[in-house]
Amino acid sequence: MTIPTTYPPAKIAVIINASAGSGCGSEWVEQLTGKFRACGMEIDITLAKSGAQTVDAAHRAVNQGAT
């Protein structure tokens, strides 16, 4: 049996509560994306401004195969 040494890239969903604290600007999102890319990961960031948007984003991410 051969154990794979590489795996297909995971689809990572990042859902951020954009209304918390002082909020999240585009510069912050770019920095976060860059940090994940530096580790070899691609992410899909959603800035949710309400509880309903957070739930919708989570459902959408799962339906699109995110982990």
Summary of the structure (lengths in Angstrom):
residues: 67
radius of gyration: 14.5
end to end distance: 26.6
largest distance: 52.1
contacts: 139
relative contact order: 0.26
helix: 39%
strand: 18%
